Amino acid sequence: MDIGIRRIEPEEHTALGELTARAYLDGGLLALGQEDPYIEVLRDVAGRDAQAEVYVAVDAQGALLGGVAFVPAGGPFADIAGPGEAEFRMLAVDARARGRGTGEALVRACVERARATPGCVRLVLSTQPTMYAAHRIYDRLGFVRTPERDWEPVPGLVSLLTYALELHETPRHKM
């Protein structure tokens, strides 16, 4: 599958918002299901595009396959990034595009973008414990777990694991 990665266009905000919300809902990643207030945050692509850089994955025909928010230099949309760090958030892939390299292409784009950010030495992220496919991507691309940074945005209800990639190192590739 040919996958292109580019910055989102404003007319794609709603579609990516719905794709992201559906990915989280269908994946059982929202503790309160349809009633979870985080669903509106996931749908608010225009809001995150105003505070971060939103990238989309598209196929050869231009169909939307997924998206991610990249936060350079610990910007206002960052959850855990500190000085010298960039972060990515809300990685989501349409169910029909999973297993075809879409998620990995989006993560690789974030790695490249972080490497191009002056002063950025590390790329960080938070993930839910059950996001196994994403964890495999992070491991394959050289991210390491940083359990000392794990956190609970909703104590007792939502726990997040953290990963980091040191950008001065050559990424290791696992088969």
C-alpha positions in Angstrom: 0.0 0.0 0.0 1.4 3.4 -1.0 1.1 5.7 2.1 1.8 9.4 1.9 2.3 11.6 5.0 1.5 15.3 4.9 0.2 18.1 7.1 -3.6 18.1 7.4 -5.8 20.3 5.4 -8.5 22.3 7.3 -11.3 20.5 5.4 -10.0 17.2 6.8 -10.4 18.2 10.5 -13.8 16.7 10.9 -13.0 13.4 9.2 -9.8 12.9 11.2 -11.7 13.8 14.4 -14.3 11.1 13.7 -11.6 8.6 12.6 -9.7 9.2 15.8 -12.7 9.0 18.1 -13.8 5.8 16.3 -10.4 4.2 16.7 -10.3 4.9 20.4 -14.0 3.8 20.9 -13.6 0.6 18.9 -10.3 -0.2 20.6 -11.9 0.1 24.0 -9.6 2.9 24.9 -12.2 5.3 26.4 -12.9 4.3 30.0 -16.5 5.7 29.8 -17.2 4.7 26.2 -19.4 7.1 24.2 -19.9 9.1 27.4 -16.2 9.7 28.0 -15.5 13.5 27.9 -12.2 12.8 26.2 -14.1 11.8 23.0 -14.6 15.5 22.3 -10.9 16.2 22.7 -10.2 13.4 20.2 -12.7 15.0 17.8 -11.3 18.5 18.1 -8.7 18.3 15.4 -9.0 22.0 14.6 -8.1 22.8 18.2 -5.0 20.6 18.2 -4.0 21.8 14.7 -3.9 25.3 16.2 -1.6 24.2 19.0 0.5 21.4 17.3 1.3 20.0 13.9 -1.2 17.5 12.7 -0.1 15.0 10.1 -2.2 12.6 8.1 -1.6 9.4 6.3 -3.3 9.1 3.0 -3.4 6.4 0.3 -2.6 6.9 -3.4 -6.1 8.1 -4.0 -5.9 10.6 -1.2 -8.2 8.7 1.2 -7.5 9.4 4.9 -5.9 6.5 6.7 -4.9 8.0 10.0 -3.3 10.9 11.8 -1.1 12.1 14.6 -0.4 15.3 16.5 3.3 16.3 16.7 4.2 18.8 19.4 7.6 20.4 18.8 9.7 21.6 21.7 7.2 20.7 24.4 4.6 23.2 23.1 1.3 24.0 24.7 -0.3 20.7 23.5 2.3 18.6 25.2 1.4 16.2 28.0 4.9 15.1 29.1 7.5 16.7 26.9 10.0 18.9 28.7 12.9 21.1 27.6 14.7 19.6 24.6 11.9 17.2 23.9 9.2 16.8 21.3 6.1 14.7 21.8 3.4 13.1 19.6 -0.1 12.4 20.7 -3.4 10.9 19.4 -1.9 8.4 16.9 -4.9 6.8 15.2 -5.3 4.6 12.2 -8.6 3.7 10.5 -9.5 0.0 11.1 -9.3 -0.7 7.3 -5.7 0.5 7.1 -4.3 -1.4 10.1 -1.5 -3.9 9.6 -0.3 -2.1 6.4 2.3 0.2 7.9 0.2 3.3 8.4 0.9 3.7 12.1 4.6 3.1 11.6 4.7 5.7 8.7 3.1 8.3 11.0 5.5 7.5 13.8 8.5 7.7 11.5 7.2 11.1 10.2 7.2 12.3 13.9 10.8 11.0 14.4 12.0 12.8 11.2 10.2 16.0 12.3 11.7 15.7 15.8 15.2 15.2 14.3 14.7 18.4 12.2 13.7 20.4 15.3 16.6 22.5 16.5 17.6 21.6 20.1 15.4 18.5 20.2 17.2 15.6 21.7 14.3 13.3 22.6 10.9 12.3 21.3 8.4 11.2 23.9 4.9 9.8 24.0 2.2 8.4 26.3 0.2 5.2 25.5 -2.4 3.0 27.1 -1.2 -0.3 28.4 -3.5 -2.2 25.9 -2.2 -0.5 22.8 -0.1 -3.5 21.9 0.3 -2.9 18.2 1.5 0.6 18.9 4.0 -0.7 21.5 5.4 -3.0 18.8 6.0 -0.1 16.5 7.7 2.0 19.2 10.0 -1.0 20.2 10.8 -1.7 16.5 11.8 2.0 16.0 14.0 2.1 19.0 11.8 3.8 21.6 12.4 2.6 25.2 10.0 2.5 28.1 10.4 5.2 30.6 8.3 3.9 33.6 9.5 6.7 35.8 7.4 9.1 33.7 4.2 6.9 33.6 1.2 8.9 34.7 -2.5 9.0 35.3 -4.4 11.8 33.6 -7.6 10.5 35.4 -6.3 8.9 38.7 -7.7 5.5 39.2 -9.4 5.4 35.8 -6.8 6.1 33.1 -3.1 5.0 33.4 -0.6 5.8 30.7 2.8 4.2 29.9 5.5 6.4 28.5 8.3 5.8 25.9 11.2 7.9 24.7 13.5 7.9 21.7 16.9 9.5 22.1 17.4 11.3 18.8 21.2 11.3 18.8 21.2 7.6 18.5 20.8 5.6 15.3 17.4 3.8 15.6 17.6 0.1 15.9 15.5 -2.0 13.7 14.0 -5.3 14.9 12.7 -8.0 12.7 
